[in-house]
């Protein structure tokens, strides 16, 4: 049986901190880099919680999720060549003539899956300066009743470039498995078993993937300050894996002081961040942090974001372990109410596109 995280002998040094120090977030000027290979090596071991290497990764995840809600992961096991190939084939698609891209145009009838032109995605009422392909885990007709009906249908994959569908399906499987393993570490960091985010919560996880292209600056009437690739927002679900280009810095994360901190690319890494559902599950101890994208480079930028979610029909509320350990949440007064993930997603999707 796995040992409770709170009983780790390896974490005794952390217990020396006062409760206030442990529960107060520290402001950040850069994002932490975490080598998760020790966690992955033991992730399917029922006794993973006893391993010193796992304990060290868990401590780093805990601090990153409290302080920033964002972190880089390295040692994640997905080959750099595949990461690069996914971006390259995405770039090839966006280079196609507009008429070719419109063959997989996103519409409500298509379950909000497919291609959207520049300015069609809207954040807080303002068009975003990017184009994208949106993909979701496919939902069988009637599986989730009326709430799931909006999202039903197959993904729209382009015929060109060739092998696009096959590559993306391989990539989503790998990202799904990696996300599950990272969340086992986060589950331990919250003081639970490794499996708090499985079963009825995320044993049958939904996923979203956005393949995004940001035109080079300046784009909007020669005014670079208007070139907001994606406006400030938080993500909806549990965990996001961002695959960004190595030579263009555009993703920015807002710290507690209100400053925008650049997520400078680290080749071969993923930028990870936690979403709204994980914030609720942690009772607000972990933060879903505001972030935005501004491509100040004159060159076109490609990014692939994979969003690992709860079960589509999961009722999300603070975990019992978090209600016990943090009954008032991080701020000392707020306890988060429940949300149904699918309802949350559909409400966002239906207001995010200017069609």
C-alpha positions as YAML, in Angstrom:
chain: A
units: angstrom
residues:
- id: 1
  name: UNK
  ca: [0.00, 0.00, 0.00]
- id: 2
  name: UNK
  ca: [1.22, 3.53, -0.75]
- id: 3
  name: UNK
  ca: [2.32, 5.58, 2.22]
- id: 4
  name: UNK
  ca: [0.41, 8.79, 2.99]
- id: 5
  name: UNK
  ca: [2.39, 11.75, 1.68]
- id: 6
  name: UNK
  ca: [2.28, 13.41, 5.08]
- id: 7
  name: UNK
  ca: [4.32, 10.57, 6.61]
- id: 8
  name: UNK
  ca: [7.32, 10.91, 4.27]
- id: 9
  name: UNK
  ca: [10.54, 10.79, 6.27]
- id: 10
  name: UNK
  ca: [12.14, 12.42, 3.23]
- id: 11
  name: UNK
  ca: [10.01, 15.51, 3.75]
- id: 12
  name: UNK
  ca: [10.85, 16.17, 7.38]
- id: 13
  name: UNK
  ca: [12.86, 19.24, 6.42]
- id: 14
  name: UNK
  ca: [9.70, 20.74, 4.95]
- id: 15
  name: UNK
  ca: [7.85, 20.27, 8.25]
- id: 16
  name: UNK
  ca: [10.26, 22.73, 9.85]
- id: 17
  name: UNK
  ca: [8.53, 25.54, 8.05]
- id: 18
  name: UNK
  ca: [5.71, 27.26, 9.91]
- id: 19
  name: UNK
  ca: [2.17, 26.70, 8.76]
- id: 20
  name: UNK
  ca: [2.00, 30.28, 7.54]
- id: 21
  name: UNK
  ca: [5.15, 29.88, 5.46]
- id: 22
  name: UNK
  ca: [3.87, 26.65, 3.93]
- id: 23
  name: UNK
  ca: [0.50, 28.13, 2.98]
- id: 24
  name: UNK
  ca: [1.61, 31.54, 1.71]
- id: 25
  name: UNK
  ca: [2.60, 31.72, -1.92]
- id: 26
  name: UNK
  ca: [5.90, 33.35, -2.82]
- id: 27
  name: UNK
  ca: [5.87, 35.75, -5.75]
- id: 28
  name: UNK
  ca: [7.91, 34.63, -8.74]
- id: 29
  name: UNK
  ca: [10.12, 36.28, -11.36]
- id: 30
  name: UNK
  ca: [10.71, 33.14, -13.43]
- id: 31
  name: UNK
  ca: [9.09, 29.73, -13.80]
- id: 32
  name: UNK
  ca: [10.60, 26.69, -12.05]
- id: 33
  name: UNK
  ca: [12.06, 23.82, -14.07]
- id: 34
  name: UNK
  ca: [11.23, 20.33, -12.75]
- id: 35
  name: UNK
  ca: [12.88, 17.10, -13.89]
- id: 36
  name: UNK
  ca: [10.02, 14.63, -13.46]
- id: 37
  name: UNK
  ca: [11.94, 11.51, -14.54]
- id: 38
  name: UNK
  ca: [12.12, 10.12, -10.94]
- id: 39
  name: UNK
  ca: [8.33, 10.42, -10.71]
- id: 40
  name: UNK
  ca: [7.75, 8.71, -14.06]
- id: 41
  name: UNK
  ca: [10.10, 5.86, -13.16]
- id: 42
  name: UNK
  ca: [7.94, 4.93, -10.15]
- id: 43
  name: UNK
  ca: [4.54, 6.15, -11.29]
- id: 44
  name: UNK
  ca: [2.99, 2.71, -11.76]
- id: 45
  name: UNK
  ca: [4.51, 1.35, -8.53]
- id: 46
  name: UNK
  ca: [1.87, 1.11, -5.77]
- id: 47
  name: UNK
  ca: [4.63, 2.06, -3.32]
- id: 48
  name: UNK
  ca: [5.77, 5.11, -5.28]
- id: 49
  name: UNK
  ca: [5.16, 7.36, -2.29]
- id: 50
  name: UNK
  ca: [8.03, 5.68, -0.41]
- id: 51
  name: UNK
  ca: [10.65, 6.67, -2.99]
- id: 52
  name: UNK
  ca: [13.03, 9.54, -2.15]
- id: 53
  name: UNK
  ca: [13.26, 10.68, -5.78]
- id: 54
  name: UNK
  ca: [9.48, 10.84, -6.06]
- id: 55
  name: UNK
  ca: [9.30, 12.80, -2.81]
- id: 56
  name: UNK
  ca: [11.73, 15.40, -4.16]
- id: 57
  name: UNK
  ca: [9.69, 15.87, -7.34]
- id: 58
  name: UNK
  ca: [6.49, 16.11, -5.29]
- id: 59
  name: UNK
  ca: [7.97, 18.89, -3.16]
- id: 60
  name: UNK
  ca: [8.92, 20.81, -6.30]
- id: 61
  name: UNK
  ca: [5.45, 20.35, -7.80]
- id: 62
  name: UNK
  ca: [3.82, 21.54, -4.59]
- id: 63
  name: UNK
  ca: [5.90, 24.71, -4.46]
- id: 64
  name: UNK
  ca: [5.38, 25.43, -8.17]
- id: 65
  name: UNK
  ca: [1.61, 24.96, -7.95]
- id: 66
  name: UNK
  ca: [1.36, 27.18, -4.85]
- id: 67
  name: UNK
  ca: [3.66, 29.95, -6.03]
- id: 68
  name: UNK
  ca: [3.11, 30.21, -9.78]
- id: 69
  name: UNK
  ca: [0.60, 27.68, -11.08]
- id: 70
  name: UNK
  ca: [3.12, 27.29, -13.93]
- id: 71
  name: UNK
  ca: [6.30, 25.27, -14.36]
- id: 72
  name: UNK
  ca: [8.47, 23.63, -17.02]
- id: 73
  name: UNK
  ca: [8.81, 19.85, -17.09]
- id: 74
  name: UNK
  ca: [11.87, 18.07, -18.46]
- id: 75
  name: UNK
  ca: [12.68, 14.37, -18.30]
- id: 76
  name: UNK
  ca: [9.10, 13.70, -19.41]
- id: 77
  name: UNK
  ca: [9.84, 10.85, -21.82]
- id: 78
  name: UNK
  ca: [8.28, 12.28, -25.00]
- id: 79
  name: UNK
  ca: [10.96, 12.59, -27.66]
- id: 80
  name: UNK
  ca: [12.09, 16.04, -28.71]
- id: 81
  name: UNK
  ca: [11.89, 14.92, -32.33]
- id: 82
  name: UNK
  ca: [8.17, 14.15, -31.96]
- id: 83
  name: UNK
  ca: [7.54, 17.44, -30.13]
- id: 84
  name: UNK
  ca: [9.22, 19.30, -32.98]
- id: 85
  name: UNK
  ca: [7.45, 17.28, -35.68]
- id: 86
  name: UNK
  ca: [4.04, 18.13, -34.21]
- id: 87
  name: UNK
  ca: [4.85, 21.84, -34.45]
- id: 88
  name: UNK
  ca: [6.34, 21.48, -37.94]
- id: 89
  name: UNK
  ca: [3.30, 19.73, -39.43]
- id: 90
  name: UNK
  ca: [1.04, 22.30, -37.77]
- id: 91
  name: UNK
  ca: [3.06, 25.07, -39.44]
- id: 92
  name: UNK
  ca: [2.70, 23.30, -42.79]
- id: 93
  name: UNK
  ca: [-1.09, 23.36, -42.41]
- id: 94
  name: UNK
  ca: [-1.20, 27.05, -41.59]
- id: 95
  name: UNK
  ca: [0.90, 27.81, -44.69]
- id: 96
  name: UNK
  ca: [-1.86, 26.38, -46.92]
- id: 97
  name: UNK
  ca: [-4.16, 28.71, -48.89]
- id: 98
  name: UNK
  ca: [-7.09, 30.02, -46.91]
- id: 99
  name: UNK
  ca: [-9.56, 28.10, -49.10]
- id: 100
  name: UNK
  ca: [-7.79, 24.82, -48.25]
- id: 101
  name: UNK
  ca: [-7.92, 25.52, -44.51]
- id: 102
  name: UNK
  ca: [-11.63, 26.30, -44.73]
- id: 103
  name: UNK
  ca: [-12.30, 22.70, -45.74]
- id: 104
  name: UNK
  ca: [-12.24, 21.90, -42.01]
- id: 105
  name: UNK
  ca: [-13.89, 25.12, -40.83]
- id: 106
  name: UNK
  ca: [-15.16, 25.07, -37.26]
- id: 107
  name: UNK
  ca: [-18.93, 25.42, -36.84]
- id: 108
  name: UNK
  ca: [-21.36, 24.71, -34.00]
- id: 109
  name: UNK
  ca: [-22.76, 21.86, -36.12]
- id: 110
  name: UNK
  ca: [-19.28, 20.29, -36.17]
- id: 111
  name: UNK
  ca: [-19.12, 20.26, -32.37]
- id: 112
  name: UNK
  ca: [-16.86, 23.33, -32.35]
- id: 113
  name: UNK
  ca: [-14.09, 21.23, -33.88]
- id: 114
  name: UNK
  ca: [-11.91, 22.37, -36.74]
- id: 115
  name: UNK
  ca: [-10.23, 25.45, -38.18]
- id: 116
  name: UNK
  ca: [-10.86, 29.01, -37.04]
- id: 117
  name: UNK
  ca: [-9.51, 32.06, -38.82]
- id: 118
  name: UNK
  ca: [-7.56, 34.93, -37.23]
- id: 119
  name: UNK
  ca: [-9.81, 36.96, -34.95]
- id: 120
  name: UNK
  ca: [-12.50, 34.29, -34.61]
- id: 121
  name: UNK
  ca: [-11.42, 33.27, -31.10]
- id: 122
  name: UNK
  ca: [-12.50, 35.92, -28.61]
- id: 123
  name: UNK
  ca: [-11.17, 36.55, -25.10]
- id: 124
  name: UNK
  ca: [-13.28, 38.85, -22.93]
- id: 125
  name: UNK
  ca: [-14.92, 40.32, -26.01]
- id: 126
  name: UNK
  ca: [-11.68, 41.11, -27.86]
- id: 127
  name: UNK
  ca: [-10.67, 39.13, -30.98]
- id: 128
  name: UNK
  ca: [-7.41, 37.20, -30.56]
- id: 129
  name: UNK
  ca: [-4.72, 37.53, -33.22]
- id: 130
  name: UNK
  ca: [-4.29, 33.84, -33.98]
- id: 131
  name: UNK
  ca: [-5.67, 31.07, -36.14]
- id: 132
  name: UNK
  ca: [-6.14, 27.55, -34.82]
- id: 133
  name: UNK
  ca: [-7.43, 24.03, -35.17]
- id: 134
  name: UNK
  ca: [-9.46, 22.89, -32.17]
- id: 135
  name: UNK
  ca: [-9.70, 19.16, -31.36]
- id: 136
  name: UNK
  ca: [-11.49, 17.37, -28.55]
- id: 137
  name: UNK
  ca: [-11.79, 13.84, -27.32]
- id: 138
  name: UNK
  ca: [-14.58, 12.45, -29.44]
- id: 139
  name: UNK
  ca: [-17.95, 11.93, -27.75]
- id: 140
  name: UNK
  ca: [-20.39, 9.25, -28.81]
- id: 141
  name: UNK
  ca: [-23.87, 10.48, -29.59]
- id: 142
  name: UNK
  ca: [-26.05, 10.60, -26.47]
- id: 143
  name: UNK
  ca: [-23.30, 9.61, -24.02]
- id: 144
  name: UNK
  ca: [-23.66, 12.73, -21.87]
- id: 145
  name: UNK
  ca: [-27.22, 13.72, -22.71]
- id: 146
  name: UNK
  ca: [-28.16, 17.30, -23.53]
- id: 147
  name: UNK
  ca: [-25.03, 18.89, -22.04]
- id: 148
  name: UNK
  ca: [-22.73, 16.76, -24.18]
- id: 149
  name: UNK
  ca: [-24.72, 17.19, -27.39]
- id: 150
  name: UNK
  ca: [-22.98, 20.49, -28.19]
- id: 151
  name: UNK
  ca: [-19.60, 18.75, -28.30]
- id: 152
  name: UNK
  ca: [-20.59, 15.60, -30.19]
- id: 153
  name: UNK
  ca: [-19.00, 14.66, -33.48]
- id: 154
  name: UNK
  ca: [-15.65, 13.59, -34.91]
- id: 155
  name: UNK
  ca: [-12.59, 15.79, -35.08]
- id: 156
  name: UNK
  ca: [-11.97, 17.47, -38.43]
- id: 157
  name: UNK
  ca: [-8.49, 16.50, -39.57]
- id: 158
  name: UNK
  ca: [-7.00, 17.99, -42.75]
- id: 159
  name: UNK
  ca: [-6.09, 15.70, -45.64]
- id: 160
  name: UNK
  ca: [-2.99, 17.83, -46.14]
- id: 161
  name: UNK
  ca: [-0.33, 17.62, -44.86]
- id: 162
  name: UNK
  ca: [-0.31, 13.84, -45.09]
- id: 163
  name: UNK
  ca: [-0.14, 11.81, -41.86]
- id: 164
  name: UNK
  ca: [-1.53, 14.79, -39.92]
- id: 165
  name: UNK
  ca: [-4.26, 12.77, -38.19]
- id: 166
  name: UNK
  ca: [-2.00, 9.83, -37.35]
- id: 167
  name: UNK
  ca: [0.69, 12.04, -35.85]
- id: 168
  name: UNK
  ca: [-1.76, 14.03, -33.74]
- id: 169
  name: UNK
  ca: [-3.50, 10.93, -32.44]
- id: 170
  name: UNK
  ca: [-0.15, 9.46, -31.37]
- id: 171
  name: UNK
  ca: [0.75, 12.75, -29.69]
- id: 172
  name: UNK
  ca: [-2.55, 13.03, -27.78]
- id: 173
  name: UNK
  ca: [-2.12, 9.51, -26.40]
- id: 174
  name: UNK
  ca: [1.36, 10.33, -25.13]
- id: 175
  name: UNK
  ca: [0.24, 13.64, -23.64]
- id: 176
  name: UNK
  ca: [-2.72, 11.96, -21.95]
- id: 177
  name: UNK
  ca: [-0.45, 9.41, -20.29]
- id: 178
  name: UNK
  ca: [2.10, 12.04, -19.26]
- id: 179
  name: UNK
  ca: [-0.57, 14.29, -17.77]
- id: 180
  name: UNK
  ca: [-2.01, 11.41, -15.74]
- id: 181
  name: UNK
  ca: [1.44, 10.73, -14.27]
- id: 182
  name: UNK
  ca: [2.15, 14.36, -13.42]
- id: 183
  name: UNK
  ca: [-1.21, 14.54, -11.67]
- id: 184
  name: UNK
  ca: [-0.26, 11.54, -9.54]
- id: 185
  name: UNK
  ca: [2.62, 13.65, -8.25]
- id: 186
  name: UNK
  ca: [0.33, 16.63, -7.67]
- id: 187
  name: UNK
  ca: [-2.12, 14.36, -5.86]
- id: 188
  name: UNK
  ca: [0.65, 13.35, -3.47]
- id: 189
  name: UNK
  ca: [1.64, 17.00, -3.08]
- id: 190
  name: UNK
  ca: [-1.86, 17.81, -1.84]
- id: 191
  name: UNK
  ca: [-1.54, 15.13, 0.82]
- id: 192
  name: UNK
  ca: [-3.66, 12.43, -0.79]
- id: 193
  name: UNK
  ca: [-3.00, 9.09, -2.41]
- id: 194
  name: UNK
  ca: [-1.54, 9.11, -5.94]
- id: 195
  name: UNK
  ca: [-4.99, 8.37, -7.34]
- id: 196
  name: UNK
  ca: [-7.16, 11.30, -6.17]
- id: 197
  name: UNK
  ca: [-7.61, 12.48, -9.78]
- id: 198
  name: UNK
  ca: [-8.62, 9.12, -11.18]
- id: 199
  name: UNK
  ca: [-11.80, 7.03, -10.86]
- id: 200
  name: UNK
  ca: [-14.99, 9.09, -11.01]
- id: 201
  name: UNK
  ca: [-13.02, 12.33, -11.18]
- id: 202
  name: UNK
  ca: [-10.67, 11.68, -14.11]
- id: 203
  name: UNK
  ca: [-10.52, 7.95, -14.72]
- id: 204
  name: UNK
  ca: [-12.04, 8.58, -18.16]
- id: 205
  name: UNK
  ca: [-10.49, 11.99, -18.86]
- id: 206
  name: UNK
  ca: [-11.70, 14.40, -21.47]
- id: 207
  name: UNK
  ca: [-9.03, 16.28, -23.41]
- id: 208
  name: UNK
  ca: [-8.77, 19.33, -25.62]
- id: 209
  name: UNK
  ca: [-5.97, 20.21, -28.04]
- id: 210
  name: UNK
  ca: [-5.44, 23.54, -29.78]
- id: 211
  name: UNK
  ca: [-2.99, 23.88, -32.66]
- id: 212
  name: UNK
  ca: [-2.31, 27.61, -32.82]
- id: 213
  name: UNK
  ca: [-0.59, 29.95, -35.26]
- id: 214
  name: UNK
  ca: [0.31, 33.54, -34.33]
- id: 215
  name: UNK
  ca: [1.22, 35.92, -37.17]
- id: 216
  name: UNK
  ca: [4.38, 37.96, -36.85]
- id: 217
  name: UNK
  ca: [4.26, 41.52, -35.52]
- id: 218
  name: UNK
  ca: [3.12, 44.06, -36.34]
- id: 219
  name: UNK
  ca: [-0.22, 42.69, -37.51]
- id: 220
  name: UNK
  ca: [-3.03, 45.05, -36.49]
- id: 221
  name: UNK
  ca: [-2.74, 48.26, -38.51]
- id: 222
  name: UNK
  ca: [0.95, 48.56, -37.78]
- id: 223
  name: UNK
  ca: [0.31, 48.86, -34.04]
- id: 224
  name: UNK
  ca: [2.23, 46.13, -32.17]
- id: 225
  name: UNK
  ca: [0.43, 46.97, -28.91]
- id: 226
  name: UNK
  ca: [-2.78, 45.70, -30.51]
- id: 227
  name: UNK
  ca: [-1.25, 42.33, -31.40]
- id: 228
  name: UNK
  ca: [-2.61, 40.30, -28.49]
- id: 229
  name: UNK
  ca: [-2.24, 36.75, -29.75]
- id: 230
  name: UNK
  ca: [-4.45, 35.48, -26.94]
- id: 231
  name: UNK
  ca: [-5.87, 37.71, -24.22]
- id: 232
  name: UNK
  ca: [-5.39, 37.13, -20.49]
- id: 233
  name: UNK
  ca: [-7.26, 34.03, -19.30]
- id: 234
  name: UNK
  ca: [-7.08, 30.94, -17.13]
- id: 235
  name: UNK
  ca: [-7.49, 27.40, -18.45]
- id: 236
  name: UNK
  ca: [-10.63, 25.39, -17.78]
- id: 237
  name: UNK
  ca: [-9.51, 21.95, -16.70]
- id: 238
  name: UNK
  ca: [-6.83, 20.14, -14.69]
- id: 239
  name: UNK
  ca: [-3.45, 20.42, -16.41]
- id: 240
  name: UNK
  ca: [-2.12, 22.00, -19.61]
- id: 241
  name: UNK
  ca: [0.99, 20.95, -21.56]
- id: 242
  name: UNK
  ca: [2.29, 23.72, -23.83]
- id: 243
  name: UNK
  ca: [4.59, 22.80, -26.71]
- id: 244
  name: UNK
  ca: [6.10, 26.12, -27.84]
- id: 245
  name: UNK
  ca: [8.71, 27.05, -30.40]
- id: 246
  name: UNK
  ca: [12.30, 27.20, -29.20]
- id: 247
  name: UNK
  ca: [13.23, 30.61, -30.63]
- id: 248
  name: UNK
  ca: [10.24, 32.89, -29.91]
- id: 249
  name: UNK
  ca: [9.21, 34.12, -26.47]
- id: 250
  name: UNK
  ca: [5.51, 35.02, -26.43]
- id: 251
  name: UNK
  ca: [3.75, 33.28, -23.51]
- id: 252
  name: UNK
  ca: [3.47, 35.51, -20.44]
- id: 253
  name: UNK
  ca: [2.31, 34.63, -16.91]
- id: 254
  name: UNK
  ca: [1.04, 37.20, -14.42]
- id: 255
  name: UNK
  ca: [2.57, 37.03, -10.96]
- id: 256
  name: UNK
  ca: [1.00, 38.14, -7.69]
- id: 257
  name: UNK
  ca: [2.40, 41.63, -8.08]
- id: 258
  name: UNK
  ca: [0.67, 42.02, -11.44]
- id: 259
  name: UNK
  ca: [3.85, 41.80, -13.51]
- id: 260
  name: UNK
  ca: [3.91, 39.73, -16.69]
- id: 261
  name: UNK
  ca: [6.67, 37.10, -16.57]
- id: 262
  name: UNK
  ca: [7.84, 35.60, -19.86]
- id: 263
  name: UNK
  ca: [7.93, 31.82, -20.24]
- id: 264
  name: UNK
  ca: [11.21, 31.75, -22.15]
- id: 265
  name: UNK
  ca: [11.33, 28.58, -24.30]
- id: 266
  name: UNK
  ca: [13.45, 25.65, -23.10]
- id: 267
  name: UNK
  ca: [13.99, 23.20, -26.00]
- id: 268
  name: UNK
  ca: [12.45, 19.78, -25.41]
- id: 269
  name: UNK
  ca: [10.41, 20.90, -22.41]
- id: 270
  name: UNK
  ca: [6.72, 21.42, -21.84]
- id: 271
  name: UNK
  ca: [5.36, 24.46, -20.06]
- id: 272
  name: UNK
  ca: [2.73, 23.13, -17.65]
- id: 273
  name: UNK
  ca: [0.00, 25.05, -15.87]
- id: 274
  name: UNK
  ca: [-2.95, 24.14, -13.73]
- id: 275
  name: UNK
  ca: [-6.53, 25.00, -14.61]
- id: 276
  name: UNK
  ca: [-9.78, 26.04, -12.96]
- id: 277
  name: UNK
  ca: [-10.87, 22.51, -12.06]
- id: 278
  name: UNK
  ca: [-7.64, 21.79, -10.18]
- id: 279
  name: UNK
  ca: [-7.98, 25.08, -8.34]
- id: 280
  name: UNK
  ca: [-11.42, 23.94, -7.14]
- id: 281
  name: UNK
  ca: [-10.20, 20.43, -6.25]
- id: 282
  name: UNK
  ca: [-7.35, 21.90, -4.15]
- id: 283
  name: UNK
  ca: [-9.80, 24.24, -2.40]
- id: 284
  name: UNK
  ca: [-7.89, 27.20, -3.80]
- id: 285
  name: UNK
  ca: [-4.50, 26.16, -2.43]
- id: 286
  name: UNK
  ca: [-3.24, 25.80, -6.01]
- id: 287
  name: UNK
  ca: [-3.80, 28.66, -8.40]
- id: 288
  name: UNK
  ca: [-5.00, 28.70, -12.00]
- id: 289
  name: UNK
  ca: [-2.91, 31.68, -13.08]
- id: 290
  name: UNK
  ca: [-3.74, 34.33, -15.64]
- id: 291
  name: UNK
  ca: [-1.63, 34.13, -18.77]
- id: 292
  name: UNK
  ca: [-1.59, 35.63, -22.26]
- id: 293
  name: UNK
  ca: [0.31, 35.44, -25.55]
- id: 294
  name: UNK
  ca: [1.96, 38.39, -27.32]
- id: 295
  name: UNK
  ca: [4.10, 37.51, -30.32]
- id: 296
  name: UNK
  ca: [6.46, 40.47, -30.72]
- id: 297
  name: UNK
  ca: [8.59, 38.56, -33.21]
- id: 298
  name: UNK
  ca: [8.22, 39.49, -36.89]
- id: 299
  name: UNK
  ca: [8.07, 35.75, -37.59]
- id: 300
  name: UNK
  ca: [5.05, 33.47, -37.51]
- id: 301
  name: UNK
  ca: [4.85, 31.45, -34.27]
- id: 302
  name: UNK
  ca: [3.34, 27.98, -33.74]
- id: 303
  name: UNK
  ca: [2.23, 26.53, -30.44]
- id: 304
  name: UNK
  ca: [0.42, 23.29, -29.56]
- id: 305
  name: UNK
  ca: [-1.50, 23.26, -26.28]
- id: 306
  name: UNK
  ca: [-2.86, 20.01, -24.82]
- id: 307
  name: UNK
  ca: [-5.44, 20.30, -22.04]
- id: 308
  name: UNK
  ca: [-5.99, 17.30, -19.77]
- id: 309
  name: UNK
  ca: [-9.39, 17.48, -18.13]
- id: 310
  name: UNK
  ca: [-11.59, 15.63, -15.67]
- id: 311
  name: UNK
  ca: [-14.25, 13.20, -16.85]
- id: 312
  name: UNK
  ca: [-16.68, 15.20, -18.99]
- id: 313
  name: UNK
  ca: [-19.51, 14.61, -16.52]
- id: 314
  name: UNK
  ca: [-17.41, 14.91, -13.36]
- id: 315
  name: UNK
  ca: [-18.88, 16.87, -10.46]
- id: 316
  name: UNK
  ca: [-15.87, 18.85, -9.29]
- id: 317
  name: UNK
  ca: [-15.59, 20.08, -5.72]
- id: 318
  name: UNK
  ca: [-12.73, 20.31, -3.21]
- id: 319
  name: UNK
  ca: [-11.14, 16.95, -2.43]
- id: 320
  name: UNK
  ca: [-11.86, 15.64, 1.06]
- id: 321
  name: UNK
  ca: [-8.16, 15.76, 1.89]
- id: 322
  name: UNK
  ca: [-8.05, 19.44, 0.89]
- id: 323
  name: UNK
  ca: [-11.17, 20.32, 2.88]
- id: 324
  name: UNK
  ca: [-9.56, 18.69, 5.91]
- id: 325
  name: UNK
  ca: [-6.09, 20.23, 5.52]
- id: 326
  name: UNK
  ca: [-7.17, 23.60, 4.11]
- id: 327
  name: UNK
  ca: [-10.76, 24.16, 5.29]
- id: 328
  name: UNK
  ca: [-10.71, 27.85, 4.39]
- id: 329
  name: UNK
  ca: [-8.62, 27.67, 1.24]
- id: 330
  name: UNK
  ca: [-5.51, 29.74, 0.60]
- id: 331
  name: UNK
  ca: [-7.12, 33.10, 1.35]
- id: 332
  name: UNK
  ca: [-8.40, 32.08, 4.76]
- id: 333
  name: UNK
  ca: [-12.08, 32.46, 3.99]
- id: 334
  name: UNK
  ca: [-13.11, 31.01, 0.65]
- id: 335
  name: UNK
  ca: [-14.27, 27.45, 0.15]
- id: 336
  name: UNK
  ca: [-14.86, 26.60, -3.50]
- id: 337
  name: UNK
  ca: [-18.25, 25.36, -4.64]
- id: 338
  name: UNK
  ca: [-18.82, 22.43, -6.95]
- id: 339
  name: UNK
  ca: [-18.89, 22.66, -10.74]
- id: 340
  name: UNK
  ca: [-19.76, 20.18, -13.46]
- id: 341
  name: UNK
  ca: [-16.83, 20.16, -15.87]
- id: 342
  name: UNK
  ca: [-18.86, 19.58, -19.06]
- id: 343
  name: UNK
  ca: [-21.20, 22.46, -18.24]
- id: 344
  name: UNK
  ca: [-18.23, 24.71, -17.53]
- id: 345
  name: UNK
  ca: [-16.57, 23.78, -20.84]
- id: 346
  name: UNK
  ca: [-19.70, 24.20, -22.96]
- id: 347
  name: UNK
  ca: [-20.43, 27.62, -21.44]
- id: 348
  name: UNK
  ca: [-16.91, 28.75, -22.39]
- id: 349
  name: UNK
  ca: [-16.93, 27.24, -25.88]
- id: 350
  name: UNK
  ca: [-20.26, 28.82, -26.78]
- id: 351
  name: UNK
  ca: [-19.01, 32.31, -25.89]
- id: 352
  name: UNK
  ca: [-15.44, 32.07, -27.19]
- id: 353
  name: UNK
  ca: [-16.02, 32.29, -30.93]
- id: 354
  name: UNK
  ca: [-17.22, 35.10, -33.19]
- id: 355
  name: UNK
  ca: [-19.02, 33.11, -35.88]
...
